Amino acid sequence: MFIRVSLVSCITIILELFSFNFRLCNDFILLGFPDAPELQTTIFTVLLSLYVLMVLGNLTMILLINTDPHLHTPMYFFLTHLSCIDFCLSSATIPKALQTFLQGRSHISFWGCFAQMYVYLAMAFYLLTVMSYDRYVAICKPLHYGILLSNRACVHMAAAAWASGFIYALLHTANTFSLPLCRGNAVEQFFCEIPHILKLSCSHSYLREVGLLVLGFSSAIGCFVFIVVSYVQIFRAVLRIPTEQGRHKAFSTCLPHLAVLSLFVSTGSFAYLKPPSISSPSLDLVVSVLYSVVPPAVNPLIYSLRNQELKDAVRKLLTGCV
């Protein structure tokens, strides 16, 4: 009974703070774009090209995997979810950025900003952790692959990855927008991001957000350690394969995942851990594009370049259309 009352009280307080912030600042101004017309044209072209590439690549990946029975395996099941995550991640930020360029405005509503931050945070790399486990079982425990990664187990792991991301995003987003935002409404970014929203707060309660960031960072470190340990075991198992062809085949199933993971971790780490002394609006814009736009666009290319099964599926699809 006490827990229920406390939960209701917390929800009531958060809703009151949300209502206060909404009355105080019912829209935000995104300042993450340069004023120079020549740069705006270049950025618009790059963003539009990357978004079109992302949409075509990820929707094609989802279509291929769901229509080709040969691709109904755990690895491609998780790859479908990765394509969905990439699509949602880019669609939460890029269309608004493109609209800003076309209309010459940089305004976004309070709830639009909330939705952008929530969707972006929910797309964490929990799924990449699950995908590393899939590769570990496939190479290190191939005889138990069908048991450990049955259809039911795959669904449960994918659901756990999505749920973890949603809970993580809800904690951060609700806490960030419950802080009093009384330092204007100008966001120095082309989408709503936690550090830039926190700059608008005049409350010392931002320490709560620091605590949540530490918790999230610890969770990320846990996932990263799990991935590293998995791949150490994978490399040890691959090096014990007697034939060069067998080692090459085993490595080829892991390299796309490693490439996607490296791109995600390197760009995200640089964006959040770079020293303030080297920070500038132009650099922040470039880095934001690198970690929020580029990975979703190139992930389908990374997985399909050296994947013969996907190439065969594309050939079948094109042959069927003809």
VEXDREN-602514 format. One record per residue (C-alpha): residue number from 0; x, y, z; residue in three letters; chain. Coordinates in nm, 3 decimals, padded with zeros to 5 digits. Example, Ala and Ser with C-alpha at 12.3 -4.5 7.8 and 13.67 -1.06 7.14 Angstrom:
residues 2
{atom 0 {01.230 -00.450 00.780} ALA A}
{atom 1 {01.367 -00.106 00.714} SER A}
END
This chain:
residues 322
{atom 0 {00.000 00.000 00.000} MET A}
{atom 1 {00.284 00.237 00.090} PHE A}
{atom 2 {00.463 00.160 -00.238} ILE A}
{atom 3 {00.146 00.231 -00.432} ARG A}
{atom 4 {00.094 00.567 -00.258} VAL A}
{atom 5 {00.460 00.662 -00.315} SER A}
{atom 6 {00.438 00.571 -00.681} LEU A}
{atom 7 {00.122 00.777 -00.726} VAL A}
{atom 8 {00.287 01.071 -00.547} SER A}
{atom 9 {00.596 01.053 -00.770} CYS A}
{atom 10 {00.384 01.038 -01.083} ILE A}
{atom 11 {00.176 01.334 -00.960} THR A}
{atom 12 {00.489 01.542 -00.891} ILE A}
{atom 13 {00.638 01.459 -01.232} ILE A}
{atom 14 {00.312 01.550 -01.408} LEU A}
{atom 15 {00.295 01.881 -01.218} GLU A}
{atom 16 {00.654 01.962 -01.316} LEU A}
{atom 17 {00.579 01.865 -01.676} PHE A}
{atom 18 {00.279 02.097 -01.671} SER A}
{atom 19 {00.494 02.377 -01.527} PHE A}
{atom 20 {00.763 02.332 -01.792} ASN A}
{atom 21 {00.503 02.311 -02.068} PHE A}
{atom 22 {00.351 02.645 -01.959} ARG A}
{atom 23 {00.696 02.798 -01.919} LEU A}
{atom 24 {00.842 02.670 -02.244} CYS A}
{atom 25 {00.594 02.513 -02.486} ASN A}
{atom 26 {00.842 02.502 -02.771} ASP A}
{atom 27 {01.218 02.497 -02.833} PHE A}
{atom 28 {01.445 02.657 -03.092} ILE A}
{atom 29 {01.704 02.428 -03.249} LEU A}
{atom 30 {02.028 02.616 -03.312} LEU A}
{atom 31 {02.241 02.332 -03.445} GLY A}
{atom 32 {02.253 02.466 -03.802} PHE A}
{atom 33 {02.501 02.714 -03.951} PRO A}
{atom 34 {02.374 03.044 -04.087} ASP A}
{atom 35 {02.587 03.030 -04.402} ALA A}
{atom 36 {02.359 02.947 -04.701} PRO A}
{atom 37 {02.628 02.744 -04.881} GLU A}
{atom 38 {02.679 02.521 -04.577} LEU A}
{atom 39 {02.304 02.478 -04.532} GLN A}
{atom 40 {02.272 02.349 -04.888} THR A}
{atom 41 {02.556 02.103 -04.837} THR A}
{atom 42 {02.420 01.979 -04.504} ILE A}
{atom 43 {02.069 01.945 -04.643} PHE A}
{atom 44 {02.199 01.738 -04.936} THR A}
{atom 45 {02.407 01.514 -04.709} VAL A}
{atom 46 {02.124 01.459 -04.460} LEU A}
{atom 47 {01.869 01.389 -04.733} LEU A}
{atom 48 {02.103 01.143 -04.909} SER A}
{atom 49 {02.183 00.959 -04.587} LEU A}
{atom 50 {01.816 00.943 -04.489} TYR A}
{atom 51 {01.711 00.804 -04.828} VAL A}
{atom 52 {01.995 00.552 -04.810} LEU A}
{atom 53 {01.888 00.455 -04.458} MET A}
{atom 54 {01.521 00.410 -04.552} VAL A}
{atom 55 {01.593 00.206 -04.866} LEU A}
{atom 56 {01.862 -00.006 -04.702} GLY A}
{atom 57 {01.680 -00.095 -04.382} ASN A}
{atom 58 {01.338 -00.149 -04.541} LEU A}
{atom 59 {01.500 -00.372 -04.805} THR A}
{atom 60 {01.676 -00.566 -04.530} MET A}
{atom 61 {01.349 -00.620 -04.343} ILE A}
{atom 62 {01.171 -00.724 -04.664} LEU A}
{atom 63 {01.442 -00.972 -04.765} LEU A}
{atom 64 {01.464 -01.138 -04.425} ILE A}
{atom 65 {01.088 -01.176 -04.390} ASN A}
{atom 66 {01.027 -01.310 -04.742} THR A}
{atom 67 {01.322 -01.550 -04.784} ASP A}
{atom 68 {01.285 -01.874 -04.580} PRO A}
{atom 69 {01.664 -01.929 -04.592} HIS A}
{atom 70 {01.707 -01.615 -04.379} LEU A}
{atom 71 {01.473 -01.727 -04.100} HIS A}
{atom 72 {01.757 -01.784 -03.853} THR A}
{atom 73 {01.837 -01.614 -03.519} PRO A}
{atom 74 {02.111 -01.396 -03.670} MET A}
{atom 75 {01.878 -01.247 -03.931} TYR A}
{atom 76 {01.593 -01.227 -03.680} PHE A}
{atom 77 {01.804 -00.993 -03.467} PHE A}
{atom 78 {01.923 -00.813 -03.779} LEU A}
{atom 79 {01.559 -00.733 -03.857} THR A}
{atom 80 {01.523 -00.571 -03.517} HIS A}
{atom 81 {01.845 -00.375 -03.572} LEU A}
{atom 82 {01.702 -00.242 -03.900} SER A}
{atom 83 {01.383 -00.138 -03.716} CYS A}
{atom 84 {01.591 00.041 -03.452} ILE A}
{atom 85 {01.797 00.221 -03.717} ASP A}
{atom 86 {01.481 00.328 -03.900} PHE A}
{atom 87 {01.319 00.463 -03.582} CYS A}
{atom 88 {01.638 00.637 -03.471} LEU A}
{atom 89 {01.685 00.830 -03.796} SER A}
{atom 90 {01.316 00.901 -03.844} SER A}
{atom 91 {01.300 01.064 -03.501} ALA A}
{atom 92 {01.555 01.332 -03.590} THR A}
{atom 93 {01.629 01.371 -03.963} ILE A}
{atom 94 {01.279 01.460 -04.100} PRO A}
{atom 95 {01.253 01.747 -03.850} LYS A}
{atom 96 {01.601 01.867 -03.950} ALA A}
{atom 97 {01.505 01.855 -04.319} LEU A}
{atom 98 {01.183 02.041 -04.246} GLN A}
{atom 99 {01.384 02.309 -04.069} THR A}
{atom 100 {01.601 02.361 -04.376} PHE A}
{atom 101 {01.302 02.378 -04.612} LEU A}
{atom 102 {01.087 02.611 -04.401} GLN A}
{atom 103 {01.370 02.818 -04.258} GLY A}
{atom 104 {01.242 02.761 -03.904} ARG A}
{atom 105 {01.405 02.580 -03.615} SER A}
{atom 106 {01.112 02.545 -03.376} HIS A}
{atom 107 {01.001 02.217 -03.221} ILE A}
{atom 108 {00.717 02.170 -02.975} SER A}
{atom 109 {00.770 02.065 -02.614} PHE A}
{atom 110 {00.623 01.718 -02.675} TRP A}
{atom 111 {00.803 01.688 -03.006} GLY A}
{atom 112 {01.130 01.749 -02.824} CYS A}
{atom 113 {01.027 01.497 -02.558} PHE A}
{atom 114 {00.948 01.237 -02.824} ALA A}
{atom 115 {01.279 01.293 -03.003} GLN A}
{atom 116 {01.480 01.242 -02.686} MET A}
{atom 117 {01.276 00.938 -02.580} TYR A}
{atom 118 {01.302 00.758 -02.913} VAL A}
{atom 119 {01.671 00.837 -02.947} TYR A}
{atom 120 {01.754 00.709 -02.596} LEU A}
{atom 121 {01.538 00.399 -02.639} ALA A}
{atom 122 {01.752 00.294 -02.932} MET A}
{atom 123 {02.038 00.179 -02.707} ALA A}
{atom 124 {02.285 -00.095 -02.795} PHE A}
{atom 125 {02.123 -00.366 -02.583} TYR A}
{atom 126 {02.032 -00.541 -02.906} LEU A}
{atom 127 {02.396 -00.537 -03.020} LEU A}
{atom 128 {02.479 -00.719 -02.696} THR A}
{atom 129 {02.220 -00.985 -02.775} VAL A}
{atom 130 {02.361 -01.018 -03.127} MET A}
{atom 131 {02.710 -01.081 -02.985} SER A}
{atom 132 {02.564 -01.365 -02.777} TYR A}
{atom 133 {02.412 -01.509 -03.094} ASP A}
{atom 134 {02.755 -01.514 -03.263} ARG A}
{atom 135 {02.914 -01.663 -02.951} TYR A}
{atom 136 {02.670 -01.953 -02.942} VAL A}
{atom 137 {02.692 -02.008 -03.320} ALA A}
{atom 138 {03.072 -02.042 -03.316} ILE A}
{atom 139 {03.158 -02.165 -02.967} CYS A}
{atom 140 {02.857 -02.391 -02.904} LYS A}
{atom 141 {02.726 -02.487 -03.249} PRO A}
{atom 142 {02.575 -02.816 -03.130} LEU A}
{atom 143 {02.356 -02.630 -02.879} HIS A}
{atom 144 {02.265 -02.346 -03.115} TYR A}
{atom 145 {01.912 -02.468 -03.185} GLY A}
{atom 146 {01.841 -02.515 -02.814} ILE A}
{atom 147 {01.997 -02.199 -02.671} LEU A}
{atom 148 {01.858 -01.983 -02.951} LEU A}
{atom 149 {01.520 -02.134 -03.017} SER A}
{atom 150 {01.240 -01.921 -03.158} ASN A}
{atom 151 {01.103 -01.862 -02.809} ARG A}
{atom 152 {01.444 -01.768 -02.668} ALA A}
{atom 153 {01.507 -01.524 -02.954} CYS A}
{atom 154 {01.172 -01.353 -02.898} VAL A}
{atom 155 {01.241 -01.324 -02.525} HIS A}
{atom 156 {01.589 -01.177 -02.581} MET A}
{atom 157 {01.465 -00.927 -02.839} ALA A}
{atom 158 {01.179 -00.825 -02.609} ALA A}
{atom 159 {01.423 -00.782 -02.320} ALA A}
{atom 160 {01.649 -00.563 -02.535} ALA A}
{atom 161 {01.358 -00.340 -02.642} TRP A}
{atom 162 {01.217 -00.320 -02.288} ALA A}
{atom 163 {01.557 -00.228 -02.142} SER A}
{atom 164 {01.591 00.053 -02.394} GLY A}
{atom 165 {01.239 00.183 -02.327} PHE A}
{atom 166 {01.287 00.183 -01.948} ILE A}
{atom 167 {01.627 00.350 -01.978} TYR A}
{atom 168 {01.481 00.617 -02.207} ALA A}
{atom 169 {01.179 00.675 -01.981} LEU A}
{atom 170 {01.397 00.733 -01.674} LEU A}
{atom 171 {01.621 00.986 -01.847} HIS A}
{atom 172 {01.355 01.167 -02.048} THR A}
{atom 173 {01.105 01.201 -01.763} ALA A}
{atom 174 {01.378 01.321 -01.526} ASN A}
{atom 175 {01.521 01.571 -01.775} THR A}
{atom 176 {01.188 01.733 -01.862} PHE A}
{atom 177 {01.076 01.742 -01.498} SER A}
{atom 178 {01.359 01.988 -01.418} LEU A}
{atom 179 {01.265 02.359 -01.419} PRO A}
{atom 180 {01.366 02.494 -01.761} LEU A}
{atom 181 {01.414 02.866 -01.699} CYS A}
{atom 182 {01.719 02.957 -01.908} ARG A}
{atom 183 {01.543 03.015 -02.236} GLY A}
{atom 184 {01.441 02.765 -02.501} ASN A}
{atom 185 {01.740 02.765 -02.739} ALA A}
{atom 186 {01.889 02.416 -02.793} VAL A}
{atom 187 {02.240 02.417 -02.944} GLU A}
{atom 188 {02.180 02.104 -03.150} GLN A}
{atom 189 {01.971 01.993 -03.447} PHE A}
{atom 190 {01.772 01.755 -03.225} PHE A}
{atom 191 {01.680 01.739 -02.856} CYS A}
{atom 192 {01.959 01.581 -02.655} GLU A}
{atom 193 {02.004 01.550 -02.278} ILE A}
{atom 194 {02.320 01.764 -02.231} PRO A}
{atom 195 {02.173 02.055 -02.428} HIS A}
{atom 196 {01.838 02.041 -02.245} ILE A}
{atom 197 {02.016 02.030 -01.908} LEU A}
{atom 198 {02.188 02.358 -01.998} LYS A}
{atom 199 {01.843 02.521 -01.991} LEU A}
{atom 200 {01.776 02.414 -01.634} SER A}
{atom 201 {01.840 02.642 -01.335} CYS A}
{atom 202 {01.782 02.373 -01.076} SER A}
{atom 203 {02.044 02.185 -00.877} HIS A}
{atom 204 {01.828 01.878 -00.923} SER A}
{atom 205 {02.033 01.804 -01.232} TYR A}
{atom 206 {02.237 01.589 -00.992} LEU A}
{atom 207 {01.959 01.334 -01.033} ARG A}
{atom 208 {02.035 01.327 -01.403} GLU A}
{atom 209 {02.404 01.281 -01.328} VAL A}
{atom 210 {02.311 00.981 -01.114} GLY A}
{atom 211 {02.101 00.837 -01.396} LEU A}
{atom 212 {02.382 00.899 -01.642} LEU A}
{atom 213 {02.621 00.711 -01.413} VAL A}
{atom 214 {02.369 00.427 -01.394} LEU A}
{atom 215 {02.331 00.425 -01.772} GLY A}
{atom 216 {02.707 00.439 -01.821} PHE A}
{atom 217 {02.749 00.145 -01.585} SER A}
{atom 218 {02.490 -00.048 -01.782} SER A}
{atom 219 {02.671 00.036 -02.107} ALA A}
{atom 220 {03.004 -00.074 -01.958} ILE A}
{atom 221 {02.841 -00.402 -01.852} GLY A}
{atom 222 {02.714 -00.462 -02.205} CYS A}
{atom 223 {03.051 -00.368 -02.352} PHE A}
{atom 224 {03.238 -00.607 -02.120} VAL A}
{atom 225 {02.995 -00.886 -02.212} PHE A}
{atom 226 {03.058 -00.821 -02.582} ILE A}
{atom 227 {03.437 -00.815 -02.536} VAL A}
{atom 228 {03.434 -01.141 -02.339} VAL A}
{atom 229 {03.210 -01.301 -02.602} SER A}
{atom 230 {03.444 -01.206 -02.885} TYR A}
{atom 231 {03.753 -01.318 -02.694} VAL A}
{atom 232 {03.592 -01.662 -02.672} GLN A}
{atom 233 {03.489 -01.641 -03.038} ILE A}
{atom 234 {03.841 -01.557 -03.159} PHE A}
{atom 235 {03.989 -01.837 -02.949} ARG A}
{atom 236 {03.742 -02.083 -03.100} ALA A}
{atom 237 {03.800 -01.959 -03.455} VAL A}
{atom 238 {04.179 -01.985 -03.424} LEU A}
{atom 239 {04.139 -02.350 -03.328} ARG A}
{atom 240 {03.960 -02.428 -03.656} ILE A}
{atom 241 {04.211 -02.637 -03.859} PRO A}
{atom 242 {04.127 -02.515 -04.211} THR A}
{atom 243 {04.175 -02.162 -04.344} GLU A}
{atom 244 {03.841 -02.179 -04.525} GLN A}
{atom 245 {03.664 -02.265 -04.201} GLY A}
{atom 246 {03.831 -01.976 -04.017} ARG A}
{atom 247 {03.743 -01.736 -04.298} HIS A}
{atom 248 {03.379 -01.844 -04.295} LYS A}
{atom 249 {03.355 -01.807 -03.918} ALA A}
{atom 250 {03.517 -01.464 -03.921} PHE A}
{atom 251 {03.291 -01.346 -04.205} SER A}
{atom 252 {02.981 -01.398 -03.987} THR A}
{atom 253 {03.130 -01.186 -03.706} CYS A}
{atom 254 {03.299 -00.901 -03.890} LEU A}
{atom 255 {02.977 -00.714 -03.986} PRO A}
{atom 256 {02.860 -00.711 -03.624} HIS A}
{atom 257 {03.204 -00.595 -03.508} LEU A}
{atom 258 {03.208 -00.319 -03.770} ALA A}
{atom 259 {02.861 -00.194 -03.671} VAL A}
{atom 260 {02.951 -00.206 -03.302} LEU A}
{atom 261 {03.283 -00.026 -03.355} SER A}
{atom 262 {03.117 00.250 -03.557} LEU A}
{atom 263 {02.846 00.299 -03.294} PHE A}
{atom 264 {03.081 00.296 -02.994} VAL A}
{atom 265 {03.359 00.509 -03.147} SER A}
{atom 266 {03.134 00.790 -03.273} THR A}
{atom 267 {02.914 00.793 -02.962} GLY A}
{atom 268 {03.213 00.789 -02.726} SER A}
{atom 269 {03.379 01.076 -02.908} PHE A}
{atom 270 {03.057 01.277 -02.904} ALA A}
{atom 271 {03.001 01.244 -02.529} TYR A}
{atom 272 {03.360 01.218 -02.400} LEU A}
{atom 273 {03.543 01.475 -02.612} LYS A}
{atom 274 {03.710 01.754 -02.408} PRO A}
{atom 275 {03.514 02.080 -02.386} PRO A}
{atom 276 {03.825 02.266 -02.505} SER A}
{atom 277 {03.785 02.126 -02.858} ILE A}
{atom 278 {03.410 02.176 -02.870} SER A}
{atom 279 {03.262 02.411 -03.128} SER A}
{atom 280 {02.920 02.440 -03.299} PRO A}
{atom 281 {03.056 02.312 -03.631} SER A}
{atom 282 {03.242 02.020 -03.472} LEU A}
{atom 283 {02.941 01.930 -03.257} ASP A}
{atom 284 {02.722 01.928 -03.568} LEU A}
{atom 285 {02.961 01.701 -03.759} VAL A}
{atom 286 {03.000 01.462 -03.464} VAL A}
{atom 287 {02.623 01.449 -03.410} SER A}
{atom 288 {02.570 01.354 -03.773} VAL A}
{atom 289 {02.842 01.088 -03.745} LEU A}
{atom 290 {02.690 00.905 -03.449} TYR A}
{atom 291 {02.319 00.965 -03.507} SER A}
{atom 292 {02.283 00.956 -03.887} VAL A}
{atom 293 {02.573 00.766 -04.042} VAL A}
{atom 294 {02.552 00.431 -03.854} PRO A}
{atom 295 {02.182 00.366 -03.937} PRO A}
{atom 296 {02.252 00.448 -04.304} ALA A}
{atom 297 {02.559 00.226 -04.348} VAL A}
{atom 298 {02.456 -00.071 -04.131} ASN A}
{atom 299 {02.266 -00.246 -04.416} PRO A}
{atom 300 {02.569 -00.198 -04.644} LEU A}
{atom 301 {02.804 -00.341 -04.382} ILE A}
{atom 302 {02.592 -00.654 -04.337} TYR A}
{atom 303 {02.531 -00.712 -04.706} SER A}
{atom 304 {02.873 -00.645 -04.862} LEU A}
{atom 305 {03.029 -00.980 -04.764} ARG A}
{atom 306 {02.712 -01.177 -04.695} ASN A}
{atom 307 {02.644 -01.423 -04.975} GLN A}
{atom 308 {02.305 -01.525 -04.832} GLU A}
{atom 309 {02.177 -01.167 -04.849} LEU A}
{atom 310 {02.316 -01.127 -05.201} LYS A}
{atom 311 {02.132 -01.444 -05.306} ASP A}
{atom 312 {01.813 -01.314 -05.146} ALA A}
{atom 313 {01.846 -00.986 -05.338} VAL A}
{atom 314 {01.900 -01.179 -05.661} ARG A}
{atom 315 {01.588 -01.389 -05.594} LYS A}
{atom 316 {01.383 -01.082 -05.517} LEU A}
{atom 317 {01.492 -00.903 -05.833} LEU A}
{atom 318 {01.437 -01.216 -06.042} THR A}
{atom 319 {01.087 -01.256 -05.896} GLY A}
{atom 320 {01.003 -00.892 -05.969} CYS A}
{atom 321 {01.123 -00.928 -06.329} VAL A}
END
